[in-house]
């Protein structure tokens, strides 16, 4: 999915198919990290969820731009 028109967020494709797959993985990993008893890894979960939120927002803005 790396065609010329594909935009990127911090190196990750914003193509809808790629973004959904990547976000699913990020959210799954964040969920696993939040269950770990080590506080450092729980904090990584929060960071990963915030990154996912920003990534999803960037993908949403790209798609909204196509509708206008």
C-alpha positions as CSV (number, residue, x, y, z in Angstrom):
1,X,0.0,0.0,0.0
2,X,2.9,2.3,-0.6
3,X,1.7,4.2,-3.6
4,X,2.8,7.8,-4.3
5,X,-0.5,9.3,-2.9
6,X,-0.2,7.5,0.4
7,X,0.5,9.9,3.3
8,X,2.4,9.0,6.4
9,X,2.3,9.7,10.2
10,X,5.7,9.3,11.8
11,X,6.6,6.8,9.1
12,X,3.3,4.8,9.3
13,X,1.0,4.7,6.4
14,X,-2.3,6.6,6.6
15,X,-4.0,4.5,4.0
16,X,-7.2,3.3,5.7
17,X,-6.4,-0.4,5.4
18,X,-2.9,0.0,6.9
19,X,-4.0,2.5,9.6
20,X,-6.8,0.1,10.8
21,X,-4.4,-2.9,10.9
22,X,-1.8,-0.9,12.7
23,X,-4.2,0.7,15.2
24,X,-5.6,-2.7,16.0
25,X,-2.2,-4.0,16.9
26,X,-1.3,-0.9,18.9
27,X,-4.5,-1.2,21.0
28,X,-4.0,-4.9,21.6
29,X,-0.4,-4.4,22.8
30,X,-1.5,-1.5,25.0
31,X,-4.1,-3.7,26.6
32,X,-1.5,-6.4,27.3
33,X,0.9,-3.9,28.7
34,X,-1.7,-2.4,31.0
35,X,-2.2,-5.8,32.6
36,X,1.5,-6.2,33.5
37,X,2.3,-5.7,37.1
38,X,5.5,-3.6,36.3
39,X,4.6,0.1,36.5
40,X,7.1,1.1,33.7
41,X,5.2,-1.2,31.3
42,X,1.9,0.2,32.4
43,X,3.2,3.7,31.5
44,X,4.2,2.4,28.1
45,X,0.6,1.4,27.6
46,X,-0.5,5.0,28.2
47,X,2.1,6.3,25.8
48,X,1.0,3.8,23.1
49,X,-2.6,4.7,23.5
50,X,-1.8,8.4,23.1
51,X,0.2,7.7,20.0
52,X,-2.7,5.6,18.7
53,X,-5.1,8.4,19.3
54,X,-2.9,10.9,17.4
55,X,-2.4,8.3,14.5
56,X,-6.1,7.7,14.3
57,X,-6.8,11.4,14.3
58,X,-4.3,12.0,11.4
59,X,-5.9,9.1,9.4
60,X,-9.4,10.6,10.1
61,X,-8.4,14.0,8.9
62,X,-7.0,12.6,5.6
63,X,-10.3,10.7,4.9
64,X,-12.4,13.7,5.8
65,X,-10.4,15.8,3.4
66,X,-11.3,13.3,0.6
67,X,-15.0,13.9,1.3
68,X,-14.8,17.6,0.9
